[in-house]
Amino acid sequence: MTGNNDNEKYVELDRYISSLPDKKGTLITVLHRAQDIFGYLPAEVQAHVARRLDIPVSQVYGVVSFYSYFTMNQKGKYDISVCLGTACYVRGADTILETLKQKLGIDLGEVTPDGKYSLRTLRCVGACGLAPVVMVGDKVYGRCTPDSIDEILNDCK
């Protein structure tokens, strides 16, 4: 069942879609807006976008699943990403990731029960000179060690 808050979000998304002069070729733009509104793109939101743009749901899903920016999983207030690109990996990113899993009590793609943290990996953030890298939202933490994880988590408070 959809809550009132979700109804308001759908109204906001519909208002945005209605404001577009031409809906052709706007899928990615609409998906960005939908993710900004909902925080992620679950199947229900994808189906809604497909109906509103008069395109197949499979086309929407194809775009959402192709681009790493889009997520079908809910994120925590603090979305933590560990870079597993080559430079980060060889400098211990796997150990950083295991430390975060242990401290947060969640696995990749999960959200802590309080909704505060989510955990995922990235392939490269383009900060190889700072490897290993952890990102919290848009903030980059470089030269991370297992000992620096507490400091990173304290920054989130």
Secondary structure, DSSP 4 states (H G I P E B T S, - for coil): ---HHHHHHHHHHHHHHHH-S--TT-HHHHHHHHHHHHSS--HHHHHHHHHHHT--HHHHHHHHHH-TT--SS---SEEEEEE-SHHHHHTTHHHHHHHHHHHHT--TT-B-TTSSEEEEEES--S-GGG-S-EEETTEEE-S--GGGHHHHHHHT-
